[in-house]
Amino acid sequence: MQWRKGESVDYLRRELDVDIADIDSIEKMVPSTLDEGGAAESRTEQAFVELVNPMALDVVEAMLSPGVWESHKDVFPTTDLADYSRKLDPVVVPALYSDIGLIPDAGSMPKQLKAMIDYAVKECSYADVGEEPNAESVYYVLSGPTHIAKAEYGMHVKEALDKYIAPGAAITPCYVQYHIKDAKTDLLLLLGLPKIPELVTIINEATQLVNLHSGASPLKQGWFMRSKGTSRKELVDAINDFRELFSYYMTPGETME
């Protein structure tokens, strides 16, 4: 969505008939359909769904591409859904960079590949992962003509990924080579987030910190707002949302009040 921000803004302006540049108006329109929101809220939610779903489908298509046979295509190593299921972390953030302009004869390929990785992570990620996401793993699919999508560039891609991954993180490559002169070059990155046990630990620690540093008195509530930059209720609601999301792995009955 970050990469397509121009198209996104135009779409939302057209569908919702609002000034996207007016942040205040957008904040007031954030839908709360869980609380049985009205027609305007439902329309806003639907617009975002219709905007995001095609992007999600682009990622799914890129993931499935290595396993789809084509007469003019080679894949190394062979990759299908079983490989993804074995090697992907439970939670991943995709970054899809399409139609990349890599030209081996136009300069240093290591520098070009580094620029490609930097742009993919920072501008094409479907979620803001920050400057140092410390990904637990990376699964990447580099597709393009035979002189671009080749394993010889793997070491340079690995070097470019180094600042975005945690120490010891696994990097799994897949190269899709097209024997077509004008084949476009695409890169799919799947950044693995901290594993679920680590997320559960973080949620539990956040719960303990909120309970330790806050209370019902107005004085404590005011201190909490000044020191944390948000109200206790908003933080508790966020923690409970995460608890519900990972409820299968959480101890029952530990929601916060």
NUROTOR-445545 format. One record per residue (C-alpha): residue number from 1; residue in three letters; y, x, z. Coordinates in pm, whole numbers, plus 50000, padded with zeros to 5 digits. Each point is the difference from the previous one (the first is absolute). Example, Ala and Ser with C-alpha at 12.3 -4.5 7.8 and 13.67 -1.06 7.14 Angstrom:
2
(r 1 'ala' (49550 51230 50780))
(r 2 'ser' (50344 50137 49934))
This chain:
257
(r 1 'met' (50000 50000 50000))
(r 2 'gln' (50236 50289 50069))
(r 3 'trp' (49940 50134 49650))
(r 4 'arg' (50066 49660 49841))
(r 5 'lys' (50296 49909 50218))
(r 6 'gly' (50214 49906 49697))
(r 7 'glu' (49744 49753 49869))
(r 8 'ser' (49938 49871 50353))
(r 9 'val' (50368 49931 50063))
(r 10 'asp' (50039 49815 49671))
(r 11 'tyr' (49689 49792 50066))
(r 12 'leu' (50102 49901 50352))
(r 13 'arg' (50356 49921 49896))
(r 14 'arg' (49869 49773 49724))
(r 15 'glu' (49730 49829 50209))
(r 16 'leu' (50197 49951 50321))
(r 17 'asp' (50351 49962 49859))
(r 18 'val' (50150 50233 50262))
(r 19 'asp' (50208 50317 50001))
(r 20 'ile' (49740 50269 50072))
(r 21 'ala' (50277 50246 50094))
(r 22 'asp' (50104 49775 50291))
(r 23 'ile' (49771 50133 50272))
(r 24 'asp' (50112 49742 50255))
(r 25 'ser' (49896 49712 49776))
(r 26 'ile' (49661 50160 49935))
(r 27 'glu' (49933 50051 50371))
(r 28 'lys' (50064 49631 50062))
(r 29 'met' (49755 49908 49723))
(r 30 'val' (49701 50191 50137))
(r 31 'pro' (49734 49728 50000))
(r 32 'ser' (49814 49887 50308))
(r 33 'thr' (49736 49781 49839))
(r 34 'leu' (49771 50063 50295))
(r 35 'asp' (50238 49773 50190))
(r 36 'glu' (49986 49736 49726))
(r 37 'gly' (50317 50112 49822))
(r 38 'gly' (50190 49775 49765))
(r 39 'ala' (50014 49990 49621))
(r 40 'ala' (50245 50292 49972))
(r 41 'glu' (49783 50226 50216))
(r 42 'ser' (49685 49907 49808))
(r 43 'arg' (50177 50068 49670))
(r 44 'thr' (50112 50342 50125))
(r 45 'glu' (49648 50090 50110))
(r 46 'gln' (49854 49885 49668))
(r 47 'ala' (50251 50213 49807))
(r 48 'phe' (49895 50311 50191))
(r 49 'val' (49632 49917 49950))
(r 50 'glu' (50049 49958 49625))
(r 51 'leu' (50188 50329 49990))
(r 52 'val' (49752 50206 50201))
(r 53 'asn' (49669 49863 49867))
(r 54 'pro' (50038 50142 49645))
(r 55 'met' (50073 50342 50153))
(r 56 'ala' (49687 49975 50211))
(r 57 'leu' (49804 49913 49687))
(r 58 'asp' (50136 50313 49830))
(r 59 'val' (49852 50209 50282))
(r 60 'val' (49665 49819 49981))
(r 61 'glu' (49991 50054 49623))
(r 62 'ala' (50071 50372 50046))
(r 63 'met' (49725 50023 50263))
(r 64 'leu' (49745 49828 49776))
(r 65 'ser' (50092 50195 49686))
(r 66 'pro' (49773 50303 50064))
(r 67 'gly' (49695 49774 50022))
(r 68 'val' (50072 49812 49676))
(r 69 'trp' (49824 50150 49697))
(r 70 'glu' (50208 50083 49693))
(r 71 'ser' (49879 50197 49700))
(r 72 'his' (50302 50231 49998))
(r 73 'lys' (50003 50078 50373))
(r 74 'asp' (49837 50252 50234))
(r 75 'val' (50006 49974 50379))
(r 76 'phe' (49940 50288 50243))
(r 77 'pro' (49857 49953 50251))
(r 78 'thr' (49847 49660 49927))
(r 79 'thr' (50182 49748 50220))
(r 80 'asp' (49923 49637 50074))
(r 81 'leu' (50046 49748 50281))
(r 82 'ala' (49718 50158 50202))
(r 83 'asp' (50188 50331 50004))
(r 84 'tyr' (50316 49828 50121))
(r 85 'ser' (49812 49816 50274))
(r 86 'arg' (49844 50324 50127))
(r 87 'lys' (50309 50219 49989))
(r 88 'leu' (50304 49779 50057))
(r 89 'asp' (50149 49958 50345))
(r 90 'pro' (50009 49640 50135))
(r 91 'val' (50377 49984 49943))
(r 92 'val' (50163 50162 49695))
(r 93 'val' (50346 49998 49845))
(r 94 'pro' (49989 50011 49620))
(r 95 'ala' (50255 50178 49782))
(r 96 'leu' (49979 49939 49626))
(r 97 'tyr' (50208 50220 49768))
(r 98 'ser' (49965 49888 49637))
(r 99 'asp' (50094 50165 49671))
(r 100 'ile' (50067 50346 50144))
(r 101 'gly' (50174 50255 49782))
(r 102 'leu' (49786 50311 50053))
(r 103 'ile' (50039 50260 49724))
(r 104 'pro' (49793 50320 50048))
(r 105 'asp' (50206 50196 49745))
(r 106 'ala' (50334 49902 50153))
(r 107 'gly' (49985 50212 50315))
(r 108 'ser' (49804 50072 50315))
(r 109 'met' (49721 49746 50044))
(r 110 'pro' (49976 50061 50377))
(r 111 'lys' (50369 49904 50030))
(r 112 'gln' (49953 49695 49776))
(r 113 'leu' (49699 49886 50201))
(r 114 'lys' (50189 50049 50327))
(r 115 'ala' (50289 49789 49867))
(r 116 'met' (49745 49737 49892))
(r 117 'ile' (49844 49982 50349))
(r 118 'asp' (50340 49995 50175))
(r 119 'tyr' (50123 49716 49780))
(r 120 'ala' (49677 49803 50036))
(r 121 'val' (49999 50017 50382))
(r 122 'lys' (50372 49941 50053))
(r 123 'glu' (50086 49758 49720))
(r 124 'cys' (49678 49831 49885))
(r 125 'ser' (49832 49932 50333))
(r 126 'tyr' (49945 49630 50070))
(r 127 'ala' (50113 50064 50360))
(r 128 'asp' (50252 50245 50142))
(r 129 'val' (49783 50280 50139))
(r 130 'gly' (50291 50228 50094))
(r 131 'glu' (50048 50369 49931))
(r 132 'glu' (49685 50110 50186))
(r 133 'pro' (49739 49721 49998))
(r 134 'asn' (49725 50233 50130))
(r 135 'ala' (49739 49813 49797))
(r 136 'glu' (49648 50035 50135))
(r 137 'ser' (49866 50008 49644))
(r 138 'val' (50112 49976 49639))
(r 139 'tyr' (49805 49854 49710))
(r 140 'tyr' (50174 50058 49667))
(r 141 'val' (49926 49894 49645))
(r 142 'leu' (50180 50201 49730))
(r 143 'ser' (49956 49850 49655))
(r 144 'gly' (50138 50117 49669))
(r 145 'pro' (49926 50206 49689))
(r 146 'thr' (49742 50278 50029))
(r 147 'his' (50259 50279 50030))
(r 148 'ile' (50166 49828 50300))
(r 149 'ala' (49730 49826 50207))
(r 150 'lys' (49779 50298 50067))
(r 151 'ala' (49839 50146 50310))
(r 152 'glu' (50172 50338 49949))
(r 153 'tyr' (50318 49845 50135))
(r 154 'gly' (49827 49884 50318))
(r 155 'met' (50108 50302 50205))
(r 156 'his' (50365 49938 49911))
(r 157 'val' (49973 49631 50087))
(r 158 'lys' (49842 50095 50333))
(r 159 'glu' (50285 50243 50074))
(r 160 'ala' (50256 49730 49916))
(r 161 'leu' (49827 49753 50233))
(r 162 'asp' (49986 50245 50290))
(r 163 'lys' (50324 49890 50169))
(r 164 'tyr' (49898 49633 49990))
(r 165 'ile' (49659 50033 50164))
(r 166 'ala' (49870 50078 50348))
(r 167 'pro' (49820 50331 50067))
(r 168 'gly' (49642 49978 49878))
(r 169 'ala' (50062 49684 49797))
(r 170 'ala' (49752 49935 49720))
(r 171 'ile' (50128 49993 49642))
(r 172 'thr' (49776 49826 49747))
(r 173 'pro' (50095 50036 49632))
(r 174 'cys' (49904 49804 49691))
(r 175 'tyr' (50104 50096 49648))
(r 176 'val' (49998 49748 49717))
(r 177 'gln' (50033 50175 49663))
(r 178 'tyr' (50089 49806 49687))
(r 179 'his' (49919 50154 49662))
(r 180 'ile' (50310 49840 49854))
(r 181 'lys' (50304 50207 49914))
(r 182 'asp' (50261 49753 50124))
(r 183 'ala' (49816 49881 50314))
(r 184 'lys' (50245 49949 50287))
(r 185 'thr' (49968 50191 50325))
(r 186 'asp' (49960 49802 50324))
(r 187 'leu' (49947 50102 50362))
(r 188 'leu' (49853 49781 50274))
(r 189 'leu' (50025 50133 50355))
(r 190 'leu' (49819 49829 50286))
(r 191 'leu' (50137 50137 50328))
(r 192 'gly' (49772 49940 50296))
(r 193 'leu' (50177 49894 50318))
(r 194 'pro' (49878 50094 50350))
(r 195 'lys' (49653 49868 50061))
(r 196 'ile' (49961 49671 50186))
(r 197 'pro' (49895 50157 50336))
(r 198 'glu' (50322 50204 49991))
(r 199 'leu' (50203 49690 49918))
(r 200 'val' (49839 49815 50290))
(r 201 'thr' (50093 50289 50231))
(r 202 'ile' (50359 49991 49876))
(r 203 'ile' (50020 49623 50056))
(r 204 'asn' (49860 50032 50352))
(r 205 'glu' (50244 50280 50084))
(r 206 'ala' (50290 49793 49865))
(r 207 'thr' (49889 49711 50221))
(r 208 'gln' (49995 50222 50308))
(r 209 'leu' (50343 50147 49923))
(r 210 'val' (50159 49657 49955))
(r 211 'asn' (49850 49879 50327))
(r 212 'leu' (50113 50316 50179))
(r 213 'his' (50359 50003 49879))
(r 214 'ser' (50090 49631 50004))
(r 215 'gly' (50005 49699 50225))
(r 216 'ala' (50129 49647 50028))
(r 217 'ser' (50334 50083 50166))
(r 218 'pro' (50317 49988 49784))
(r 219 'leu' (50081 50358 50103))
(r 220 'lys' (49667 50133 49870))
(r 221 'gln' (50026 49787 49686))
(r 222 'gly' (50347 50141 49930))
(r 223 'trp' (49882 50356 50057))
(r 224 'phe' (49705 49943 49769))
(r 225 'met' (50230 49878 49721))
(r 226 'arg' (50235 50297 50036))
(r 227 'ser' (49730 50266 50024))
(r 228 'lys' (49753 49864 49743))
(r 229 'gly' (50240 49838 49755))
(r 230 'thr' (49811 49671 50005))
(r 231 'ser' (49919 49725 50245))
(r 232 'arg' (49681 50002 50202))
(r 233 'lys' (49894 49670 49841))
(r 234 'glu' (50025 50137 49645))
(r 235 'leu' (49796 50306 50091))
(r 236 'val' (49740 49792 50185))
(r 237 'asp' (49972 49764 49701))
(r 238 'ala' (49945 50298 49769))
(r 239 'ile' (49733 50149 50228))
(r 240 'asn' (49821 49665 50024))
(r 241 'asp' (50008 49970 49619))
(r 242 'phe' (49825 50336 49976))
(r 243 'arg' (49753 49893 50267))
(r 244 'glu' (49918 49689 49799))
(r 245 'leu' (49964 50204 49680))
(r 246 'phe' (49752 50237 50165))
(r 247 'ser' (49856 49741 50239))
(r 248 'tyr' (49642 50086 49903))
(r 249 'tyr' (50048 50346 50150))
(r 250 'met' (50213 49899 50300))
(r 251 'thr' (49890 49896 50348))
(r 252 'pro' (50027 49617 50022))
(r 253 'gly' (50273 49844 50210))
(r 254 'glu' (50245 50292 49992))
(r 255 'thr' (50293 49831 49828))
(r 256 'met' (50339 50064 50155))
(r 257 'glu' (50239 49742 50138))
